[in-house]
Amino acid sequence: MDRAREEIQAAGGSVVAVFQYRAQPTRNFCRQREVDVECLGDPDRAGYHVVGLERGSVAEYAGPQLAKGFLRAALKGAIVGDPEGGDVAQRPGTFVVGSDGRVLLAHYNRDSADNPPMDVVLEAVRRGAEQPA
């Protein structure tokens, strides 16, 4: 999302990344990787639970599909970091929320590498920007 931040902002949105770590490890993670979005820590994973993001199975995090996803990410320059006390089985997700609080896109990752295509995210951001506040 950081790489598409300018495009998302131009479409009328903003990016907030929520990590399952305490505040300091979250800041360190974002600073070390020069992530230029708001980074928030949720060590109790309360936000994950509220939106229904579940833990994955061992097979999802040790299988060849995930390895392919990590390789694709690495080729784009995105390197997986040390989880620093996080739950590696916690599935991530991507959400676009309109200014009125409606969820315009909810993508529940099947594994860590299953991110939605950026054109889908941008379309949801544009739809939200077109809605009256």
QUIVEN-V796921 format. One record per residue. N is the residue number from 1. PHI is phi as a letter, one per 40 degrees, with the letter a starting at -180 (* if undefined). D_FIRST is the distance of its C-alpha to the first C-alpha in whole Angstrom. Layout:
<<N;PHI;D_FIRST> <N;PHI;D_FIRST>>
//
This chain:
<<1;*;0> <2;c;4> <3;c;5> <4;b;5> <5;d;6> <6;c;9> <7;c;10> <8;c;8> <9;c;11> <10;c;13> <11;c;13> <12;h;14> <13;b;12> <14;a;10> <15;b;7> <16;b;9> <17;b;8> <18;b;12> <19;b;13> <20;c;17> <21;b;19> <22;c;21> <23;d;20> <24;c;21> <25;c;19> <26;c;16> <27;c;16> <28;c;18> <29;d;15> <30;c;12> <31;c;15> <32;c;16> <33;c;13> <34;f;12> <35;c;9> <36;b;10> <37;b;8> <38;c;11> <39;b;12> <40;b;14> <41;b;17> <42;b;18> <43;c;21> <44;c;23> <45;f;20> <46;c;22> <47;c;19> <48;c;18> <49;c;22> <50;d;22> <51;c;19> <52;g;21> <53;c;18> <54;b;21> <55;c;22> <56;c;22> <57;c;25> <58;d;26> <59;d;26> <60;c;23> <61;b;22> <62;b;25> <63;c;25> <64;c;24> <65;c;21> <66;c;19> <67;d;21> <68;c;20> <69;c;16> <70;c;16> <71;c;18> <72;d;15> <73;c;13> <74;c;15> <75;c;16> <76;c;13> <77;g;13> <78;c;11> <79;b;14> <80;c;15> <81;b;16> <82;c;19> <83;c;19> <84;f;21> <85;g;23> <86;c;20> <87;c;21> <88;c;20> <89;c;21> <90;c;19> <91;c;17> <92;c;13> <93;a;12> <94;b;9> <95;b;11> <96;b;12> <97;b;15> <98;c;17> <99;c;19> <100;c;22> <101;g;20> <102;c;20> <103;c;17> <104;c;16> <105;a;14> <106;b;15> <107;b;13> <108;b;15> <109;c;15> <110;c;18> <111;a;17> <112;c;14> <113;c;13> <114;c;13> <115;c;10> <116;c;10> <117;c;10> <118;c;8> <119;c;12> <120;c;12> <121;c;9> <122;c;10> <123;c;14> <124;c;14> <125;c;12> <126;c;15> <127;d;18> <128;c;17> <129;c;18> <130;c;21> <131;c;22> <132;c;25> <133;c;24>>
//
